[in-house]
Amino acid sequence: MLIWGCIIPTLDQLKTNTKTLKIAILGGGPSALFIYKRLVESGRHTIGIDIYEKGDRLGAGMPYSRAGANDEHITNVSGNEIPDIVTPVAEWIRSVSKDTLDKFKIDPAEFNEYKTLPRLLFGQYLADQFKLLQNEAKESGILTTVHYNTTVTDVTDSPEDEKVNVMLNGEHRAEYDRVIICTGHLWPKKHEGKIPGYFDSPYPPSKLAFKADHAIAVRGSSLTAIDAIRTLGRYNGTFGKDQHGRYTYQADPATPGFRIVMYSRNGLLPALRFHLEDSHLGKDTILSPEEVARLRALNEGFLPLDDVFDRNFKAGIRINDPAYYDEIKDLSIEGFVTNVMDLREQVDAFRLLAAEYTEAERSIKRRESIYWKEMLGVLSFAMNYPAKYFSAEDMLRLKRHLMPLISVVIAYVPQSSAAEMLAMHRAGHLDIVAVGDDSEVEPRDTGGIIYHYTDQQGERHHDSYQGFVDCIGQPHLSFEELPFKGLVEGKTVSRARIYFRNQQRGEEERKQNEKVGQDREGRYFLTVPGITINDSFQAVDEYNALNERIYIMAVPFIGGYNPDYSGLDFGEAASAAVVKALLA
């Protein structure tokens, strides 16, 4: 195979070298980039790496390619918040062609590490970093083969041979010592293509580049929803600025009836980017394995969520914002969430967005953090890895109370996105509706949907729309939805479970929650999304035996044990655990 002008032998040519560890990375996006970086920097030369990518470029993955972005979509992280790869973004930007920079309206002389980038341009950055790492690998004697436009259709483990078989495009089979699954985002289609005007996700965004002289319903108010809004807004109107520099929006004369209505469980819009004092969200605050083990030994094998909340949230507030700490120090998790959510829900969502826009601008300009929001980000990052050791009671608390707040506050919406949304709202083309837990989307065979929901006054509604975009974000997919059926049928993987600490509570929860079951010993457990993995992201079977050959970093299938996977930071930190175990 020809890579970067050099002939590189394939891994099949390495069979005579029994010391070579054959590694397959399935997927070539950001997670694969961090895995590859760790392997290249490991100092191990007796490894051979195959990378399988279904597209024609490495690095960008779904979020930073045409599969997940158009020109109008912006990253929600700045250069200083990006984990180290090879070249810092602010340095790399000076190497980009003038035509490309002009296209994205970027002046390299004014660009610095605190700026965000268009997602497609950031995808180009990641692709270039992958190229640099490939060059480093070649110089180090690490053999790399990249298989572009190749779909991995199945994976099966062969314990007797201590090998893993990878099926390619439904035909060819390749054999490896270690396989790392980095297949990234997955948006299953249920009604799209069958129901006119119905979209199961806004990706690729090119499918939303159409005229609509009618209202469109959007489920959710997350960053995914904002992606849809930015695309639909551009194809049905024009953004500008008034004499005060404030964004304006004018609907296209051909589509005066265009309007977007967001339906949100809490009726809230996500919070904006602000200046982070710790741009990498407290990676040094993660509980060590020794500390996790100590706390579990004191708590019947479980890690108490309250302890993590105190250590990774309240402790930071006490140091950085003593006045605010005095307000919340005696609040439980539920009390804190209620306090913050009540304050947010009392204010109109767009008025709150405008106020937070001003607050965030001031934070970035002065480079002063909003500490309680930053510490919530630290908490989210720090609790992600040991979450598998929470009791089922605590996991339910996390999902029902803390995660809804975290998802709103640490979305880090770019300023330009917020400015455009405010402009569309002022012009009467964007609104938000709060719905209850009983809301339901009914697809219509003739096209569009009916949105059934109960409002905050208890009144039942049935709103009809010609267009609908499901924007609830990347779903945590179930064990059954894993696309590699060989792993399921071979019982290599198992459903993710978390046990109840209090068996009476488990019995009570089972009466109302179909996800609660009992094991062979009668202990109650909560089935959470995805598959079971250990701290090194190794697959674990139903007998709790780890598989040292197979590693899972595909975020849709590990959400049960990693409730808040945080993009690049998650990939970078997880890659360290994977490669440490893989090369042990």
C-alpha positions in Angstrom: 0.0 0.0 0.0 1.2 3.5 -0.8 1.1 6.0 2.1 2.6 9.4 1.9 4.8 8.5 -1.0 6.3 5.4 0.6 5.7 1.7 0.1 4.5 0.3 3.5 4.2 -3.5 3.9 0.8 -4.7 4.9 0.3 -6.6 8.2 0.0 -9.9 6.3 3.6 -9.5 5.3 4.5 -9.3 9.0 3.4 -12.8 9.9 6.9 -14.1 10.0 7.7 -11.7 12.8 6.1 -13.4 15.8 6.9 -10.5 18.1 4.7 -8.0 16.1 1.5 -7.2 17.9 -1.2 -6.7 15.2 -3.6 -4.0 16.1 -6.8 -2.9 14.3 -8.4 0.5 15.0 -12.0 0.5 13.7 -12.9 4.0 12.7 -10.6 6.9 11.9 -12.1 9.8 13.8 -10.9 11.8 16.8 -11.0 8.9 19.2 -8.8 6.9 16.8 -6.5 9.9 16.4 -5.8 9.9 20.2 -5.4 6.1 20.3 -2.9 6.3 17.4 -1.0 9.1 19.0 -0.6 7.1 22.2 0.6 4.1 20.2 3.1 6.1 18.2 4.5 7.8 21.3 4.6 4.5 23.2 8.2 3.7 22.1 7.0 0.2 21.0 8.3 -0.6 17.5 7.1 -4.2 17.4 3.5 -3.2 16.6 1.6 -3.1 13.3 -1.5 -0.9 13.0 -4.4 -1.2 10.5 -6.9 1.6 10.5 -10.3 1.1 8.9 -12.2 4.2 7.9 -15.5 4.2 6.0 -14.7 7.6 4.5 -11.8 9.0 2.5 -10.1 11.0 5.3 -8.8 10.4 8.8 -9.2 12.6 11.8 -12.5 14.5 11.3 -15.0 11.8 12.1 -18.7 12.7 11.9 -18.8 16.0 13.9 -16.0 17.7 11.9 -16.8 16.4 8.4 -19.6 16.9 5.9 -21.4 14.0 7.6 -22.0 16.3 10.6 -21.3 19.9 9.7 -21.8 22.6 7.1 -19.8 25.8 6.7 -22.0 27.5 9.3 -21.3 25.1 12.1 -18.8 26.1 14.8 -16.9 24.1 17.4 -17.9 24.7 21.1 -14.3 24.5 22.2 -11.5 27.0 21.7 -7.9 26.2 20.8 -6.6 26.3 24.4 -9.3 23.7 25.4 -8.1 21.1 22.8 -5.9 18.3 24.1 -2.4 18.4 22.8 -1.9 16.5 19.6 1.1 17.5 17.5 0.7 21.1 16.4 -1.3 23.7 18.5 -4.2 25.1 16.6 -3.0 28.7 16.7 0.3 27.6 15.1 -1.4 25.4 12.5 -3.7 28.1 11.4 -0.8 30.0 10.0 -0.1 27.2 7.6 -3.6 27.1 6.1 -4.1 28.5 2.6 -5.4 32.0 2.2 -8.4 30.8 0.1 -9.5 28.5 2.9 -9.1 31.2 5.6 -11.0 33.7 3.4 -13.8 31.2 2.9 -14.2 31.0 6.7 -13.5 34.7 7.2 -10.4 34.1 9.4 -7.5 36.5 9.7 -4.5 34.6 10.9 -3.0 37.8 12.3 -5.9 38.1 14.7 -6.4 34.4 15.5 -5.3 33.2 18.9 -5.8 30.1 21.1 -9.0 31.5 22.7 -10.8 31.5 19.4 -13.2 28.8 18.2 -13.1 27.4 14.7 -15.7 26.4 12.0 -16.1 22.6 12.5 -15.1 21.8 8.9 -11.9 23.7 9.3 -11.2 22.0 12.6 -11.8 18.7 10.8 -9.0 19.7 8.4 -6.8 20.4 11.4 -7.4 16.9 12.8 -6.7 15.3 9.4 -3.4 17.2 9.2 -2.5 16.0 12.7 -3.2 12.4 11.7 -0.8 12.9 8.8 1.9 14.2 11.1 1.5 11.2 13.4 1.7 8.8 10.4 5.0 10.4 9.5 6.2 10.0 13.1 5.2 6.4 13.0 7.1 5.7 9.8 10.2 7.3 11.3 9.8 5.2 14.4 9.5 2.0 12.4 5.8 1.5 13.3 4.0 0.0 10.3 0.7 1.6 9.5 -1.9 0.6 6.9 -4.9 2.7 6.3 -8.0 1.2 4.7 -10.1 4.0 3.3 -13.7 3.6 2.1 -14.0 0.4 4.0 -16.9 -0.7 6.2 -16.4 -3.1 9.1 -19.5 -5.3 9.1 -18.7 -7.6 11.9 -16.3 -8.5 14.7 -15.9 -11.9 16.3 -13.6 -13.1 19.0 -11.7 -16.4 18.8 -10.5 -17.2 22.4 -8.9 -20.5 21.4 -6.6 -18.7 18.9 -6.4 -15.6 21.1 -7.3 -13.6 18.0 -10.1 -11.2 16.8 -11.6 -11.5 13.4 -12.7 -8.4 11.5 -15.2 -8.8 8.6 -14.9 -6.1 5.9 -17.6 -5.1 3.6 -19.4 -8.3 4.4 -16.7 -10.4 2.7 -13.0 -10.3 3.5 -11.8 -11.3 6.9 -8.7 -10.0 8.7 -7.2 -11.3 11.9 -5.7 -9.3 14.8 -4.2 -9.6 18.3 -6.0 -6.5 19.5 -9.0 -4.5 18.2 -10.1 -1.1 19.3 -13.6 -0.1 18.3 -13.7 3.7 17.7 -16.7 3.8 15.3 -18.0 7.1 16.7 -21.5 8.5 16.4 -24.4 6.5 15.2 -27.8 7.9 14.3 -30.3 5.0 13.7 -33.0 5.7 11.1 -36.6 4.7 12.1 -38.9 6.9 10.1 -36.7 9.0 7.9 -37.1 8.1 4.3 -40.5 6.6 5.0 -42.4 9.6 6.4 -42.1 12.7 4.3 -40.7 15.7 6.2 -39.5 13.5 9.1 -35.8 13.4 10.0 -34.4 11.1 12.7 -31.4 13.4 13.1 -30.1 16.6 11.5 -27.1 14.7 10.1 -25.8 15.1 7.5 -26.9 18.7 7.7 -27.0 19.0 3.9 -30.4 17.2 4.0 -31.8 20.2 5.8 -30.8 22.6 3.1 -34.3 23.2 1.8 -37.0 25.8 1.6 -39.9 25.5 4.1 -42.8 27.9 4.0 -44.3 26.4 7.1 -43.4 25.6 10.7 -40.9 22.9 11.6 -40.9 21.1 14.9 -37.5 20.3 16.6 -37.4 17.9 19.5 -34.8 19.0 22.0 -32.8 22.2 22.6 -29.3 20.8 22.7 -26.3 21.6 20.5 -27.8 19.1 18.0 -30.9 21.3 17.8 -28.7 24.4 17.3 -27.0 22.6 14.3 -30.4 22.1 12.7 -31.5 25.7 13.5 -28.3 27.2 11.9 -28.8 25.3 8.7 -32.6 25.7 8.3 -32.3 29.4 9.2 -29.8 30.1 6.4 -31.8 28.3 3.7 -35.0 30.2 4.7 -33.7 33.7 5.4 -30.8 36.0 5.8 -28.7 37.1 8.8 -27.3 40.6 9.0 -26.4 43.2 11.6 -28.0 46.5 12.6 -26.4 49.8 13.3 -25.5 48.6 16.8 -23.8 45.5 15.6 -26.6 43.3 16.8 -27.6 40.3 14.6 -30.8 40.5 12.6 -32.8 38.0 10.7 -35.0 38.4 7.6 -37.1 35.6 6.3 -36.8 34.7 2.6 -39.7 36.3 0.7 -40.4 32.9 -0.8 -40.9 31.3 2.7 -42.6 33.9 4.9 -44.3 31.1 6.9 -41.0 29.6 7.9 -40.7 29.1 11.7 -38.9 26.6 14.0 -40.5 25.5 17.3 -38.2 23.6 19.8 -39.9 21.2 22.2 -37.8 20.8 25.4 -38.4 18.7 28.5 -37.4 21.6 30.8 -38.1 24.5 28.4 -34.5 25.7 28.7 -31.9 26.6 26.2 -28.2 25.5 26.7 -25.8 27.8 28.3 -23.0 29.6 26.4 -19.3 29.3 26.3 -17.4 31.2 28.9 -13.7 31.6 29.9 -12.5 28.4 31.6 -9.8 28.9 34.3 -8.8 25.3 33.7 -9.2 24.8 30.0 -9.0 21.0 30.3 -11.7 20.7 33.0 -9.9 19.3 35.9 -8.3 16.2 34.5 -6.1 16.1 37.6 -9.2 16.0 39.8 -10.3 12.5 38.7 -10.3 10.1 41.6 -7.3 7.8 41.5 -8.0 4.0 41.3 -6.6 3.7 44.8 -9.0 6.4 46.1 -12.0 4.8 44.3 -11.0 1.4 45.8 -10.8 3.0 49.3 -14.2 4.6 49.0 -15.8 1.4 47.6 -14.3 -0.6 50.5 -16.0 1.7 52.9 -19.4 1.5 51.1 -20.1 -2.1 50.3 -18.4 -2.0 47.0 -20.1 1.2 45.7 -18.7 4.7 45.1 -21.2 7.2 46.6 -22.3 9.9 44.2 -22.5 12.4 47.1 -18.8 11.9 47.8 -18.0 12.7 44.2 -20.3 15.7 44.3 -18.6 17.1 47.4 -15.0 16.4 46.2 -15.4 17.5 42.5 -17.9 20.3 42.8 -18.4 21.8 46.3 -14.7 21.7 47.2 -13.8 23.8 44.1 -16.6 26.3 44.8 -15.3 26.7 48.4 -11.9 27.7 47.1 -12.8 29.8 44.1 -16.2 31.4 45.1 -16.6 31.4 48.9 -19.7 33.5 48.8 -21.5 31.1 46.5 -20.3 28.2 48.5 -22.0 29.6 51.6 -25.3 29.6 49.6 -25.0 25.9 48.6 -22.8 24.2 51.2 -25.7 22.6 53.0 -27.7 21.6 49.8 -28.0 18.0 48.7 -27.6 17.2 45.0 -31.3 17.3 44.5 -31.5 20.6 46.5 -28.8 22.2 44.4 -30.3 21.2 41.1 -33.8 22.4 42.2 -32.2 25.7 43.3 -30.5 26.3 40.0 -33.3 25.0 37.8 -36.0 27.0 39.5 -34.0 30.2 39.0 -33.6 29.4 35.3 -37.2 28.3 34.7 -38.5 31.5 36.2 -37.1 33.5 33.4 -38.1 33.3 29.7 -35.7 31.1 27.9 -34.6 33.7 25.3 -34.3 36.5 27.9 -32.0 34.2 29.9 -30.1 33.4 26.7 -29.6 37.1 26.1 -28.5 37.7 29.7 -26.0 34.8 29.5 -24.7 36.0 26.2 -23.7 39.3 27.9 -22.3 37.4 30.9 -20.3 35.0 28.7 -18.9 37.9 26.6 -17.7 39.6 29.7 -16.2 36.4 31.0 -14.2 35.8 27.8 -13.1 39.4 27.4 -11.8 39.6 30.9 -10.7 36.0 31.0 -12.6 35.4 34.2 -14.4 32.2 34.8 -18.0 31.6 36.0 -16.8 29.2 38.7 -20.0 27.3 39.5 -20.4 26.5 35.8 -16.8 25.5 35.4 -16.9 23.3 38.5 -20.0 21.6 37.1 -18.0 20.8 34.0 -15.2 19.5 36.2 -17.8 17.3 38.1 -19.1 15.9 34.8 -15.7 15.0 33.6 -14.5 13.6 36.9 -17.5 11.4 37.6 -17.7 9.9 34.1 -14.9 7.3 34.6 -15.9 5.9 38.0 -19.7 6.1 37.3 -19.8 2.3 36.7 -19.2 1.9 40.5 -22.2 4.0 41.5 -25.1 2.1 43.0 -28.3 1.9 40.9 -29.9 4.3 43.3 -27.2 6.9 42.7 -27.3 6.3 38.9 -31.0 7.0 38.9 -30.4 10.2 40.9 -27.7 11.2 38.5 -30.0 10.6 35.4 -33.1 12.1 36.9 -31.6 15.1 38.6 -28.0 16.0 38.0 -27.6 15.1 34.3 -30.4 17.4 33.0 -28.7 20.3 34.7 -25.2 19.4 33.5 -26.4 18.9 29.9 -27.8 22.5 29.9 -24.9 24.2 31.6 -21.9 22.6 30.0 -23.1 22.7 26.4 -20.9 25.7 25.8 -22.9 27.1 22.9 -20.7 29.4 20.7 -21.5 33.1 20.9 -22.3 33.3 17.2 -24.9 30.5 17.5 -26.6 32.3 20.4 -26.6 35.6 18.5 -28.3 34.0 15.5 -30.9 32.3 17.7 -31.7 35.5 19.4 -32.1 37.2 16.0 -34.4 34.6 14.7 -36.5 34.8 17.9 -36.8 38.5 17.7 -37.9 38.2 14.1 -40.7 35.7 15.1 -39.1 32.7 13.5 -37.9 30.7 16.5 -39.6 29.7 19.7 -39.4 27.1 22.5 -42.1 25.1 24.2 -41.7 23.3 27.5 -43.2 19.8 27.5 -43.7 17.1 30.2 -42.3 13.6 30.4 -45.4 12.3 28.7 -44.8 14.1 25.4 -45.0 12.0 22.3 -44.2 12.4 18.6 -46.7 10.7 16.3 -45.5 10.3 12.7 -48.2 10.7 10.1 -48.2 8.4 7.0 -49.1 11.3 4.8 -46.0 13.3 6.1 -45.0 15.3 9.1 -46.0 14.6 12.7 -48.4 15.4 15.5 -46.7 16.5 18.8 -48.7 15.4 21.8 -47.7 17.1 25.1 -49.0 18.5 28.3 -48.0 22.1 29.1 -47.0 23.6 32.4 -50.6 24.5 33.2 -51.7 20.9 32.7 -53.4 21.5 29.4 -53.1 18.8 26.7 -51.9 19.8 23.2 -51.8 18.1 19.8 -49.7 20.3 17.4 -49.4 19.3 13.8 -46.3 20.0 11.6 -45.3 19.3 8.1 -41.6 19.0 9.1 -39.9 17.4 12.1 -36.3 17.0 13.1 -35.3 14.8 16.1 -32.5 16.6 17.9 -32.2 14.9 21.2 -28.5 14.4 20.7 -26.5 11.2 20.3 -28.7 8.5 21.9 -27.2 6.0 24.3 -27.9 2.8 22.3 -28.8 -0.5 23.7 -26.9 -3.8 23.8 -29.2 -5.1 21.0 -28.3 -2.2 18.7 -24.6 -3.1 18.6 -23.9 -3.5 14.8 -21.3 -6.2 15.3 -23.5 -9.2 15.9 -20.6 -11.6 16.2 -19.7 -10.0 19.6 -23.3 -10.4 20.8 -23.9 -13.9 19.4 -20.5 -15.1 20.7 -21.4 -13.7 24.1 -18.2 -11.7 24.0 -20.1 -8.7 25.3 -22.8 -8.3 27.9 -25.5 -5.8 28.8 -24.3 -3.1 31.1 -25.8 -3.5 34.6 -25.5 -1.5 37.9 -26.6 -3.1 41.1 -28.8 -1.7 43.9 -27.2 -1.2 47.2 -30.5 -1.4 49.0 -32.4 -4.4 47.9 -35.8 -3.1 49.1 -35.3 0.0 47.0 -34.6 -2.3 44.0 -37.8 -4.2 44.6 -39.8 -1.0 44.8 -38.1 0.4 41.7 -38.9 -2.8 39.7 -42.6 -2.2 40.1 -42.4 0.9 37.9 -39.2 0.5 35.9 -38.8 -2.3 33.3 -35.1 -1.8 33.3 -34.8 -3.3 36.8 -34.2 -7.1 37.1 -32.8 -9.8 39.3 -29.8 -11.9 38.8 -29.3 -15.6 39.6 -28.6 -14.8 43.2 -31.8 -12.6 43.6 -29.9 -9.3 43.7 -31.7 -6.4 42.0 -29.9 -4.5 39.2 -30.6 -1.7 36.8 -29.9 -2.3 33.1 -28.2 0.8 31.6 -27.6 1.5 27.9 -24.8 -0.2 26.0 -22.3 -2.9 27.0 -20.2 -3.7 30.0 -16.6 -2.4 30.0 -14.0 -2.2 32.7 -11.7 0.8 33.6 -9.5 0.0 30.6 -12.5 0.0 28.2 -12.1 -3.7 27.7 -15.2 -5.8 26.8 -16.6 -7.8 29.7 -18.8 -10.8 29.3 -21.8 -11.9 31.4 -19.6 -13.8 33.7 -17.7 -10.7 34.5 -14.6 -11.9 32.6 -12.7 -9.2 30.8 -11.5 -9.6 27.2 -7.9 -8.4 26.8 -8.2 -8.4 23.0 -11.2 -6.1 22.4 -11.5 -2.5 23.5 -14.7 -0.4 23.1 -14.5 3.4 22.6 -17.6 3.7 20.5 -19.5 6.3 22.6 -23.1 5.3 21.7 -22.4 1.8 23.2 -20.7 2.8 26.5 -23.1 5.5 27.6 -24.4 3.4 30.5 -21.1 3.3 32.2 -19.9 6.7 30.9 -23.0 9.0 31.3 -21.3 12.1 30.0 -18.6 11.4 27.4 -17.1 14.8 26.7 -15.9 14.8 23.1 -12.2 15.4 22.6 -11.4 15.4 26.3 -13.1 12.1 26.7 -11.2 10.5 23.8 -7.9 11.8 24.9 -8.3 10.6 28.5 -9.8 7.2 27.5 -7.0 6.6 25.0 -4.5 6.6 27.9 -6.3 3.8 29.7 -6.8 1.8 26.6 -3.2 1.9 25.4 -1.8 1.3 28.9 -3.7 -1.9 29.1 -3.2 -2.9 25.5 0.6 -2.7 25.7 0.9 -4.1 29.2 
